[in-house]
């Protein structure tokens, strides 16, 4: 598949995520919860296997909520008037979300409770992580915050337009990560130039305004910088 078609397909797919975040209040709650769970997991220093379990639980909750939203939209399209069968269909879909969320909460309790207990008994501490691990969580959190912010402003597509620029946010997040990982000035400058070129290109093709690009750059760089200062 040509790169342009792939990007177009990706834009449509991510637009579905953004539309869900815009129109579904619970979807926004799930994104906030996902960011909080991942952030707390890093603070408490859960093991890699436990982090994978928590990540899969978060993904399943988000997936079930999106499928529920898609089913509700389809039911409204096929049955604009009140229908008992339509109500039952929506209730079953909502029940699937409830079961998934409840299961994720139980898994979260099982995984996090020992760490929270140790946190309570031994006092406040922040687990340290490798630079590669911090760069991964920074990329994920920046992406989540871009989606949440775009849904709040309700403008643009995830890969084109809207506040803030997702390309700019992720590019400058990568720049900060590369700077910390390599510790090399020349490499950092080179990555900064690449990030600036990506940001400028979004303005040049009139997809974003300068303020949207600047907001994205500040979000990506400062959030990533904060996480490196916190966990390294």
N, C-alpha and C positions, 0 to 999 in steps of 0.2 A: 504494500500500500504506500503510495507517495506520501512524503512527509506532510504536505499541505492538507491532504485528505485526512491523514491521521490526526493532525491538530484540530481540524474542523470537527471530526467525530468526538475527539476528547472535549472540545468546547461544548458540544451538545450534551455530553454525559455530565460534565461538571455543572452545566447550567441546570440540570435536573437537581443536583445537590443544592445549588444556590436557591432555586425556586422553592425547594422543600424548606430550607432555612428561612426564606422570606415569609412563606405563607403558613408554616406550621410552628406554633409556639413551642410545642414539645420537642421538635427537631432542634431548635436553638438550645433548649435546655440540655439535650443530649450532647450537643457539641461542647457546651460549657462543662458538662460533667466529664466528658472525655478528656478535655484539657486538664481539668482538676485532678482526675485519677492518674493520668500520666505524670503530671508534675509532682504530686504527692508520692508516687511510687519512686521517683528519682530522689526525692528528699529522704525517704525512709531507706533507700538502698535495697530494694527487693532484688532477688536473684534474677538471672536472665530468663530461666524457665518460668518463673512466676510472672515476670513482666510480659512474656509471650502470652500466658494465660489471660492476664488482664487485658492485653491488647486485643486478643481474639474476642473476649467478652464485649469490649467496647464496640468493635466492628460489628458484631452480631446485633447489638442494640440499635446502632445506626442503620444497619441494613433492614432490620424488621420495621423500623419507623418509616423508612423510605418506601418499602413495599406497601405498608399500610396506607401511606399517602397516595401512592399510585392506584391502589384498589379503590380508595374513596373517590378519587377523581374519575376513574372509569365508571363506577356505580352512578355517580351524579350525571355523567354523560349519557349512560344508557337508560337511567330512570330518573329524569328530572322531577317527576311528581313523587309524592310519598308512596313508598312500597314497603310492606312488611318484610319481604325477602331482601330488599335492598338494605333495610335496617339490620337484619340478621347478618348479612354479608359484612357490613361495616363493623358490627360488634365482634364477629369472629376475628377479623383482621386486627382490631384493637386488642382483643384478647391475646393474640399471638405476640403483640408488642409487650403486653403486660407480663406474659410468661417469660419472654426473653430478658426483660428488664429485671424481673425478680431473680431469675437465675444468675444474671450478671452481678446483682447485689449480693447474693449468697457467695459466689466465687470471690468477689471483692472482700467480703467479710473474712472468709477463710484465709485468704492470702495476706491481707493487711493487718488483721487483728494482732498476730504475734509481734509485728513491728510496732504497731501503735501502743501495745502494752509495754514493750521495751522502751519506747519513746517516753511514755508516762513515768516509768520507774527510774530510768537513768537520766532523764532530763533532755533538753533540746539539743539536737545535733542535726547536721546535714551531711548525708553520705556524699562521698567524692566519686567521680566517674572519669573514665578516660575521655580524651578530647574527641575521639570518634563517636562515642556514645552521646556526648553533649551535642555534637553537631547534628546527630540524628534527631534527638528530641527537639532541638531548636527548629529544624526544618519542618517537623510535624506541627509544632505549636504555632509557628508563623503561618503555615497553611490554614490551620483551624481559625486563627484570629482574622486572617484575610476573609475567609468565608463568613464569619460572624459579622465583621464590619461591613462587608458588602451587603449582607442581608439587612443590616440595620439601616443603611442609606437607601437600599432598594433600587439601586441604579446599576446599569451595565451588566456585562457578562463576566464570568469568572476569569476568562482569558482575554477579554477585550472590554475595556471601559469600566467605569465605576470607581468608587472610592473604597480602598486605595488600589494602587496598581499591584496586582499579584506578582507579575513578572519582576517588578522593581523590588518588592519585599523579599522574594526568594533569592534574587540575585545578590542583594546586599547581605542577606543572611549567610549565603555561601561565602561571600568575601570575608566576613568576620570569622567564620569557621576555618577557612583556609589560613587566615592570618595566625590564628591560635595554634593550629595543627602544625604548620610548617615553621613558624617563628622566623620566617625569612622576609626581609624588607622588600626585596625585588619582587618576589612572588606575590606579596600582599599588594604592592602597587599595580602589578599586572592584572590581578583579579579585580581590584577596584576599578581600573579602567574598563575592563570587560563589563562589570556591573553597571558602570555609568553609561556605557554604550548601549546596553540593553534598555536601561531606563530612558535614555534619550530617544531611542528608536520608537518607543511607545508614544512619545510626543510627536515625533516626526511623521508617523503614519496617522496621526490625529485620533488615536484610540483613547489616549488619556490626556488630561490637562497637566500642565507642569505641577500643580499642587497635588494632584492624585499620585503622580510619580514620586514627588518629594515625601509625601505621607507614607507611601509604600517603602521607600528607602529607609526612612527613620524607623518605621515599625520593625522591619526585618533586621536592621543593624543593631538597634538598641535592645530588642528582645533577645537576640542571639548573644550580644555582649553581656547582658544581665545573667543569662544562664551560664555562660562560661565563668563569670566572676563568682557565681553562686556555687557551682559544682566542681570546679577544677582546683 
